[in-house]
């Protein structure tokens, strides 16, 4: 069936907290076309490379299609009854705090609400935490300390109206590309200046007026210097000081901090202070580089202090702005998805709040204290305190700090339930009970983005097999545990209406969250719901908070929080002389269970890597593309070396995305100790002391295959291609029989083999076929292998002889590694165009190839290529002006 005649459906992207609108059209056979929604206020039609590729990530590949108990498929009745029985038994024998949920910002608000209600209101424990703890818990804690509630003050429109945008610990160009493009558009339209504060030089620095490469973890020292200068120069807002408490104490402590702790020069610091103080319309965007720290909450408050002191908050074009990492991290905060809060931004340990929620839910057993935050929760799993664990849409065995220890804890838990789309994650492989959940594009509900805009995710595909919506799974377990009336939901709109009505509790306590106007939303209005920023009351028509000087502490005043610089817990030593920073790639998402299914997203940076400064490379005796081992106090990993000046000497950077499914030796969080912020509980993921050394391999390999493989070698990394998979490999042990090894690794014991070997040189090339087409090919050498990898990735079209040659014919057109994922434009294509068409700007490349014209996140790489390859062109144009392009 051709889906071209089917209508487009408005929905919301599955990835980051920007919350971009998408238009989806099913093709009638399980696939989708995806484009940006031009009418959505978050993105106005723009999508990043990941959003554009969403249609490539749906389908049945890797999907869990039936409930599975102890490795055997079973019925929903058996699986859910076992979940209900095991959780009930744990509570009856060991008390409510013997059970726990660990959930995800991938959940819809309706799912999150039911999970929170089930655990806190009826199971009677606050042991429900979320992977958002790893993302923005410090921002939540900082907001609550300053404002009295977890309120993001501003809106995306502030980015359009700002005269200065400061990015602190945020690689906005790669992690939130659509927002970055709004900033660039403001720069072009109104001359908005950009400052990037980050130890690493990132893509976001490409357009920056100032890059402050401060020492890791020293943000408080920098912003305390700014606060002291604000006070010194008299740029305080008298009106806001009258509406606040603690300014003098905050300034006194700020003045004691030594700005030299930042590692910046006095001129750099003063230039930043002068620019910030001298620009009224300033937005300070902060993200994981601030939050993921043992002093993350203090960093947030150091930023908030400066905005409060100047009154630059809650007015157009100004304010502090926390950008979140997941599509519904904000929705989870609203319904109380963190262990230390209740729904509607209410507090567990506030007796009045607790009683109000208990009465609203008619709950039998509300907890009176905070539950276990993520790191403590898995320590409780390890110690045996947690007897029953339910993990929903997340992968803590790979993403929690000290991941190896967490993996062992989950494995030893008496009962572990996992709800997910796939059984192929590090965590799902440890589950006793696996529940197939509906995924993005298959379920209905709402999400809230980073500027408090509620959007709809709509189902356009049928859930495959027996997959069910998460709220439906959770509600049935609630009913089976005896709470039939409380969990009698039949549709997500019933849950949404109940939550909207519940926000009247926030209003009654003078809090911020108010969507009570949706309490009587009928089914048709819910289905047609357009993006709406809360609060939905007329008195907040512009969607901003605090411009009127009204805050949510009992006295209505803001709080300046006195903070002082505390360095990261990790310090370089003789054993571990480097500081490891972690973060994201442009084209991948979390542990790649979705984005890794897209060949075009996997083509940009297909292998786990570590960035090391050239000075350190020389000192360590390393070479380009070496495999290197990183070791920390808790774990180790193997990564491909990239030599770059984007990291300072003594610092290294590695991305977070690889797991046991794609590169078992490159799980970054296995290196990160479980050090946390004492207030927010957020782990310190940006500063881990590590050693760096070359991996001494006995052999190196490259492979392509139709189906995924799991080799038994010290290093392997797999990436999706259009035709199957490509894989880099290396091992420390000599292999005696490569043909048998290849058959075993690829699961092809009966395939026909074509072998080219040179044992003296340790060179082997093996093609495995079914008689007609190549199913897998393996290339092995004692030295790193030089092959045309992109050509080999087309292997099903090649004969065994062609593929074993390792190179294309002279007439073959190979585009090279992908640089622009949006339009699939490769390195070699771009280089040829630069030379052949005498290109002198990134816009020239865009006009000719479209590269860089969508999300723009590849533009810094395009600029680097121009610098590298156009010098000879410029010289030629200088000497021969008649050859310059018009």
C-alpha positions, 0 to 999 in steps of 0.5 A: 500500500502506498502511503502517499495519499495519507494525511500528515499527522502533527507530532513532537520529535522523540529526541532532545528537550527542544521539543520540535514539531514534526509532520509524519506521514505513514507509508502504509507498510510500517515506515514514515516520512518526517519533516519539520512542522513550520507552524510549531513555535519551537522549531518553525520547520527546522529539524536537526540531523537526528529528527530528519532521520526519525523515519529510518528508526522505526520498524521491527528490527530489534523490537521486543514483540511479546512479554518474556519471563525468565527468557521465555515468551509468555502472555501479558496475563502471566507476565503482569500477574508475576510483576504484581505478585512479586512487588506485592510480596516484597512490600508485604515482607520487607516494606514499601522501600524494598521496591523501586522504579527507575524511569526515563524522560522518554516516557510521555507525561501520562506514563510518568504520571501513572508511574509516580502515582503507583509508586508514591501514592499506592506502593507507598515509597518515593523510590521512583527516580529517573535518568533525568537525574543524570541530566538536569537535577542540579538545575531543578535544585538551583531553581528551587533554592532561588525561586521557591519552585522548579521554574524555567523563567524564560521562553525560546523567543528570548533567544530571538530577542537577546543581544548577548547569549552566553553558553555555559557547559552547553555545546548547543550547536551539536546537542540542541542544533535548532536552538543554536540556529535561532541564536545564529539567526539573531546574530545575523538579524540584530548582531547578537553576540555569543560567548561560550564558556567551556573547557573544550573548544566545540562546534558552538565556538565557531560563531562565538565572539569569545571562548572562555576555556576555563578549568573544568569545574570552575564556573562558580569562580567565574560567575562569582567574579561577575557578581562581585563586579556587578556589585562593584560597578553599581549595576544592581537592580534596586527593585529586585534587591527589594524582592530578594533575600541574601544579596549581601551574603552572596556578594561577600562570599563571591568576593572571597573566590579567587578568579585565578581558579578559572585558569583564565587570564585577567583580561579574558575575565574582565572582557566577559564581565564588561560584556555581560554587565554592559548588555541588558538583554542577556540570556545565559544558557546552561546545560550538562557542563554545569549540571553534571558536577559535584558542585552542579547546584552551586554552579546553577545558583552562581548563574541565577545570582547574577541575573537576579542582581541585575533584574535580568530575568523574566523580561524579553531577551533576558534570563537564565535558561536551563536546556534539558536533554530529553523530550519529556524531562520537563514533563517528568518534573511536573508530575513528580518523577524525581524521588525528592518531589511530588507532582505539581512541583510540591514537596514530599516532606511538606506535610500540607503538600503531602496531605493534599496529594494523598487526599487528591489521589485517595492514596492509602500510604503516602511516603513521608520522606524523599526516596532514593536518588539514582546513584543511591537507588542502585547502591540499594539494589547492590546491598540487597535493600531493593528486592524488586526493581522496574526499569522503564525505557532506559539503560542504567547498566550502561549509563549510570556512573560506575556502570560495571558495578551497577550492571552487577547490582541489577543482575543480582536483584531478586526480580528485575522488570524492564519495559522497553522497545527492545531486548537488546540493551545492556539492561534488558539482557539482565531482566527477569521479566521483559515487557514490550512497550509501544514506542515513539510514533506508536503511542499517544500523549503529551510532552513538555519541552524546555520552555514549558510548551506542552506538545502532543505525541501522536500515534501514526503506526500500530504497535508491533506484536503485543507492545502496549503503552506504558501507562496501560502496563502500569495501570494494569499492574496497579489494578492487579495489586488491588487498586482497581478504581485508582487505576481504571484508566482506559485512554491517555486523555483521562490521565491528562485531565486528572493531572490538569485538575491536580495542578489546582493543588499547585495553585492553592499553595501559590506555586507556578504550575497551572494547567487547570484550564485543561481539566475538562478537555474533551477527547476531541480537543485533546486529540487536536491540542496544539502546542501550549506553553504553561501556565495557561492563565491570562495573567501570564500571557507572555509565558515568562516568570519573575519579571514582576518580582514575584517568586514562590518562596513563602514570603514571595521573595527570591533567594540569593544563594551564597556559593563558593568555588569547589573544584571537582572531586577528581584531581590528576595524579601520577597514576591518573594524570588526565581529566576525562570530559564526556558528552554527546556526538552530533548525530547520536542519542544516548545509547543509540537504541534508536539513532543507531538504527539510522545508517546516515546517522551512523556514518558521521562518527562510526566508532568510539573515540577519545580526543587528546591534545597534540602535546599529550600525544607527542609526550605519550608516543602515540600516533593518529588513529591508534587504539588507546586504553583509558583507565580510572579508579573504577573501570577501563575502556578502549577508544580510537585516538583523535588528535585535536587542539579542541581539548587542552593539554591534560584533558581528554574527551570521549562521547557517551553513546557506545554500550555492550551492544555496539562497542563493549570496551567503550562504555564511558560510564564504566570509567566514571566514579559515582561521585554526586552533588550533595544537594541534587544527587546528580553525578559528576560526569565531566571530570574523571581522572584517567590514564591514557596509553596505547593498546598493544594489539596483536592484530587489527580488523575490519568487517562488514556483514548483513547481520549484527555480530558479537566478536570475542575480541578485546575491541570491536565497534559496530555501526549500521550501514544501508546494507547491514553493519560495519565493524572495526576490531582489534585483539591482543591474542593471536588467532590460529584459524581465522576462517573458523573464527569468522564463521563463528563470529558471524554465525555462518557455519555453512557459508561458502568461504573465499580466503586470501591469506598471507600468514607470514605477514599476518594478513587474512581476507575472508568473504562468506557467501550463500553462493550468490551474495556476500553475507560477511567479509573480514579483513585482518592484519598485524598493522592497522588496515588501509581499506576503502571502508565506505566502498566495502560497506556496499558489499551485497552488490560486490562479488567476493573478488571485488570485496576482497580487493578492498578498493573500488575501481577507478570509475567508482564514485565514493563520497567518503565519510558523511559530514552533513547527515541531513543531506548525506553529503560525504567528505570526498564530495565536499573536497572535490567541490571546494577544488573544482568550484573554487569555493571560498565560503560555507555558503558556497558549499551549501548552495552547491551541495545543500550541506549545512543548510538545514540544522547547521551543526556541520558548518564548523566542520565545513569551515575547517575543510575550507581552511584546509583545502582552499588555501591553494585556491585563494592563492590561485585566485590572487595570482589569476583574478580572471579565474575568480568565480562571479 
